[in-house]
Amino acid sequence: MDLKNKSISLRNIIIISFLTIIVLTILSITIFVGKAFESEFGKYVDESNKSEVNHLINFDLNNIYKDKNWDVYLIKKLAEDSIEKGIVLEVYDKNNQLVYGILEDEKSESNEILNNIRKNMQRIEENWTPKLDEYKVNIYNENKSKMGYAQISYYKSLYYMENDIMFLNIINDFIKVVSLISIGSVVLIAFIISKSISSSIEKVSSKAKNMSDGKYNDKLKYNSNIKEVKELIESINKLSYMLNEQELLRKRITTDVAHELRTPLTSIQGHLDCMIDGIWEATPERLSSIREETTRLSNLVGQLRILSKYDSESTILHKSKVNLNEFIQHLIYNYEGDALSKDIKITYDLEDIYINIDKEQFTQVLTNLLSNAIKYTNTNGKIHIKAYEDFNNVIISIKDNGIGIPKDDIRFIFERFYRVDKSRDKETGGIGIGLAIVKSIVDAHNGSISVISEVNHGTEFIITLHKE
């Protein structure tokens, strides 16, 4: 198996990641808590053991000799209680004769308890050494005369009794149960989260595959509470919509371009066929008609050539310093005749601004925008041209009160071959690359162009150039 090409699902990655993190976290916490608890509990047990010894020395042994007699019953009771706590008690008279010794009188029970302590400690600490501390405490009567002594022995190092070990085991079992519950909960949560995320990704992936097959119409209907996933779904739906629009635009472009090129060719071919067959004579009028169609075809091809030129990344700009006021006024003068023929009034508000632009190419920009404004403005309309500085930018605005652009068409108007008007007559026809050329030239100048338009209220094109 090629491990390099082996893949793992997002769901498994999330589950494994969550599980690894929680296991490491729980192990760390368990070890830390266990060690910390054992340390603190050990201190508590050690202090408790020492406290028992001190209590036995300072209080319990004061009453074992009364009325000139040893209270053997009390001594036995104290010894039995003490051995249960790992403390060995033996009492001797002043002649060193044993009064009572737990190791002699209760030998088997005492040895069992002490052996259990050793086993417990060696199970917890392999290097635990059973060293004994011994105390000799003198016993006095009511007259403060020494009547004997008590021999007290207990392990010098920390030691655990059976009940201590039992308590430690309960705590350790509790920590294990909590750890298992935590791991199980995290696995469940990780599975739910991973399923939520991976399901969304799978849906998006399936939609992307459909898009790669050219299926753009189906909207991805999937709701997610995860912000990023929701944004991803919205993005893929938007992309699908845009690709569908582009596909429709491409089909329309193909039809429009074919029509625009076929119309003059069909007219030329029809005229020539009739002349060749002798149906029509080659009169100056008919030849002039052929020439008009040839010119129209030449213009269409010329526009394609211009667009191809501006599409080239190697487009070279020949910039020079231009007075924008004089430059725009000169263009306005050239189009006043066309405007007057439709009784359109052109007004302008131009500041004296000097800017570095390619004069020839920028003439194409303003010519296309101004001719469009005249073309799509009704009789007795108005066109206003404005140029001014805004901080370090130069703004050029061409605004008309013409027919406007439909909202759904605005985002496509700078696409090549896109035409807002669906008519193909010679007056408003064309293959829709004028604005594409405009945008290409503006982009080449590191500028931007935007449009504001409303149907039956007019259109405004705004060019923003950086002043160098």
N, C-alpha and C positions, 0 to 999 in steps of 0.2 A: 504493500500500500504506500502510495506517495503521501507522506505526512505533510509535505508543503501544501498540497492541494486539499488536505482534509479540513473541513469546516465544522463549526459548532454553532448551534442555534443560539440566538440572543437569550431565549428563556433559560437555557442551560448555563450560559455565562453568568446571568444575574443570580440564579440559584446557587451556583458554585461559589460565586464571589461573596454573596451574603453568608452562605454557610461557612466558608473559610474565615471570614471576618468574625462571625459570632463565636465559632469554635475557639479561635485563637483568643478572642476577648474573654470568653467564659473560662478557658483554661488559665489564662493569666489571673483573672479575678479569683478563681477557685484556689489556685496556688498561693496567691497573695493573702487572701482571706484566711485560708487554712493555716498558713504559717503564722500569720499575725495572731489568729485566735489561739493556736497552740502555744505560742510564746506568752501571750497574756494569761491564758489559762494555767500554764505552767507556773508563772509567777504567783498567781492566786493560790494554787495548790501548795506551793512551797511556803508561802506566808501562812497558809492555813495549818500546815504541818508544824511549823515552828510555833504558831500560836497555841496549838494543842499541847506541845511539850511545855511551853511556858506556863500554861494554865495548870497543867498537872503538877509542875514544880512549885508554883507559888500558891496554889489554893487547895488542890485536891489532897495533897499529902499531909496537910496540916491536921487532919482529923483521924489519921489511921492508928494513933496511939492515945488511948484514953483510959483513965482510971487504972493505971498500972498494967494495962493489957493491950495487946495488939488486936485491932479490929480486923480479924482475918477475912471476915465476910466482905467488908468494905475494900480491903486490899485486893481480894479476888475480883470484886466487881470492877474496880479501877483497872486492874491488869487486863481483864477481858475486854473492857471498852477500849483500852489503849492499843491492844494488839490488833483490833479491828481497824485502827488507824495507822498501823505499821510501827507502833511504839512498844518496845519490850520493857516491862516493869518487873523488877525483882526487889524484894525487901529483906534486909538482914538485920539481926539484932546487934547489940554492941559487942557480942562475942563472935561476930562474923558468921553466925549460924543463920541459915536461910529460913525466913519466916514463911514467905510464899514467893514462888517463881513461876511465871507463866510457861517458861520453857521446860520446867520440870513437871508441873502439875497438868498442863494442857499441851503437852509436847507435840502431838500429832497435828492438832488444830493450829498451833502457833507456826509450826514448820510449813504447813500448807499455805498459810497466809503470807509468810515471808517468801516462800518459793514463788507464789503467784505474783508478788511485787516484782521479784527479779525477772520473771518471764515477761511481765507487762512492759517493763522498762527496756529489756533487751529486744523486744519486738519493736519498740518505738525508736530506741537508740542502740545500735549494734555495739557501740563502744562504751555503753553504760557500765560503770564499775561499782559493785555493791560495797562501799566503804561505810562503816558504822561510826557514829559519834556517841560517846558515852558520857553520862553525867552521874555524878555521885552527890546525892542530896541528903544531908544529915537530918535525922528525925529527933525531935525534942519532946519532953513531957511538959506538963503544966508549969513545972518549976524551972524550965529552960535547961534541964539536964539532958544530955545526949543519950538516947536509948537505942540508937541504931542508925541505919541509913538505907536509902533507896537507890538502886542501880537502874538508870534509865538509858536505853539504847535505841537509836533509830538511824536510818540511812542518812548519811551526810549530804548526798546529792539529791536532786529532785526525784521524787518517786510518786507513782500513781497507784491508787487503790482500785478495786474492781468497779466501784461505782463511778470513779473518775473516768476509767476506760470506757465504761458504758455510755457515759455522757458524751465523750469524744466521738464515739462511734455513731451516736444519734445525730450529732452535728454534722459529721462527715456524710452520713446518709442523706440528711436534709439538703446539704449542698449539692450532692449528686442528683437528687430528685429535681431541685430547682434548675440545675444545669440542663438536665434532659428536657424539662418543660420549656426552658428558654430556647434550646436548640430546635425543638419541635415547633414552637410558635414562630420562630424566625424562618424555618423552612416553609411553613404554611404562608406566612406573610410574603416571603420571597416568591413563592409560587404564584400567589395572587397578583403581586406587582408585576412580575415577569410576564404573566399571562396577559395582563392589561396592556403592557408596553408592546410585547411581541405580537399580539393580535393586531394592534394598530399598525405596526411595521409590516406585518404580513399583508394586511389590506392595502397599504400604500404600495408595497412591492408588487402585488397583483395588479393594481391600477397602473403602475409604471410599465409593467409588461404589456398590458393591453394598449397603452399609449404607444409603445414601441412597435406594436402591430397595426397602428393607425386607427385605433378605436379611442376617439376623443370625447364622444358624446356622453358616455355614462359617467355621472357624477358620483364620487365616492361618498356614500352616505354612512358615516360612522361617527358616533359621538364619543368624545373622550374628555375626562376631567383633568387630564395632564396638559398643562399649558403648551409645552413644546410639541407634544403629539398633535394637539389641536391645531397649532400653527402649521405643522407639517402637512396635515390633511387639507387645511385651507390653501396652502401653497400648491399642493399637487392638483387640487381642483381648479385653482386659478391657472396653473400651467396648462392643464387639460383644455380649459376654456380658450386660452390664448392660442394653443396649437390648433384647436378646431377652427378658430377664427382665421388663423393663418392659412390653414388648409383650404377653407372656403375662398379666402382671398387669392390663393395661388390658382385655384380653378377658375375664378373670375378673371384673374389677370391673363391666364392662358387664352380664355375666350376673347377678352377685349383686345389683346395684342394681335391675335390671329385675325380678328375682325378688322382692326385698324389697318393692318398690312394687306389684308385680302381685298378690302373695298377699292382702294386705288388700283391695285393690280387687276381686279376683275373689270373695272371701267376701262383701263388701258387695253386689256386683252380684247374686250368686246368691240371697242372702236377699231382696233387693228384688224380683227377678224372680218368685220364688215367691209373695211376698205380693201382687204386682200381678196375677198369674195366678190368685190365689185358692187356690193349693195350700197355703200356710201362712197362718195367721192372724197378725196383727201383735201377738203377745203381748209382755208386758213382757220375758220372757226373750230372745225373738228380737231385740227392739229393743236390749236390753242387749248382746247379742253384736255387733250392728252398731256400737253405740257403742264397744265395745272395739277393734274393727278400725279404726274411724275415729280413735280415740285413738292407736293404734299407728302409723297412717299419719301422723298429725299429728306424732308424736314423731320419726319418720324425717325428715320435712320440716324440723322444728325443728332437728335435728342438722345438716342440710345448711346451714340458714341460719346457725347458729352458726359452722360451719367457714368459710363465705363471709365472715362478719364478721371472723374472725381472719386470713383470707387478705388482707384489705384492708391496704394499706400505711399507711393513715390511721388505723389503730386507735389510739385514745387510751387511755392508762393513767391511772387515777385512784389514784395511790399514796398510801399513808399508813403511818405507823409502826405495825408490828404486833408483838406479843409472840408469837413463833413457838410457844412452849410452850403457851400458852393457846389459840392459834388451832388447832393440830393436835389438842389434847385434845378440844376442842369437836366437831371433825369425827368423832373416834373415838367419842364418845358417841352421835352420830347413827347410826352403823353397828353399834353393839354388838348391836342386835336381830338384824340380818341374820347377824352372825357367830355369835351364840348358837344360831340356828336350825340351823346346821351344826356346832355344837360346836367352833367355831374360836376359839382363844384369841388375843386381840390384846394384845401387850405394847409398851411404848415406853420410849425413853431420850432425853429431850428437854432440851436446855440452854435456859436463859433467854436468848434471843437476840432483839434488836429489829432489824427489817429493814423497809425501805420496799418494799412490794409493793401491787399492786392486789388488795385483799382479795376482791372478788367474783370476779374472774377466777381467782385462785389457788385459791379454793375449788373451782372447776371442775376444776383440775388434780388436787388431792388426792382429790377425790370420785371422779374417773374411775379413778385408780390404786388407791384403796382398794376400790372396788366390784369392779374387775377381780381384785384379790387374793382377795377373798372368793369371787367367782364361780368362779375356777379353782383354789381350794384345796379339797382333799377334806375330808370329815368328820373331826373331831378334829385338824385341821391347826393351824398356827401362823402368825401374821403379826407381824413386828416392825418398828416405825417408829422411826427415829433422826434426830435433828437436832443438828448440832454445827458449831462454827467450825473452819476449817482455814486458817490465815494470814488472808488478807483475804476468804476465801470462806465461804459458808454451805452446808453439805451436808445434804440431806434424803434419807433412804434408806427405801424401803418394800420389805421382804423377806418372801417367803412360802415355804413348803415344798410348794407345789402341783404341778400337772402339768408345769410348765415349758414352754419354747418350743423347738421344733426348731431346730437350728443354721442350717439353710437359710432359716428364716423370720425370724431375728432382724434381718437388715439391712432387712427390709421393714415391720417392725411399725409404724413411724411414717408409712408411706405412707397416704394417704387411701384409704378403701374396702378396705384390706387386712385380711383376717381370718385368723388362724392356724387357728382351728377351722373346718372345712368344713361343719359342720352349720348348718341354718338354722331350728332350732326356736325357739320363743319364749323359751326359757330362756336360751340363749346366743347367740341370733341378733342381728341388727343389720347395719349396712352398713359397719362397721369404720372409723369416723372418730373414735372416742374418743381414741385415742393421737395421732392427727394434730392434734386440738384441743389436747391437752396440750403437744405440742411447739411449736405455734404460740404458745401463751401463754408458755411458758418462753423461747422465742426473743425474744418481745416484751419480756421483762424482761432481755434481754442475758445470759441464762443458757444452760445446756446440760443435756441429759438423756441418759443412757446406760443400757444394760441388760446385766445378767449373768444368764444362764439356762442350765439344764441339764434336759433332759427327765426327769421323775419325781423331780427333786430340788428344784425351785423356781425362783423368779425374783426378782431384785432390781432395782428401778428407782432410779437415783441422779440427783438434781437438784443442780446446782451453780449458786449465785447469787453474784454479786459484792456484797459488802457496801458500801453507799454511805456 
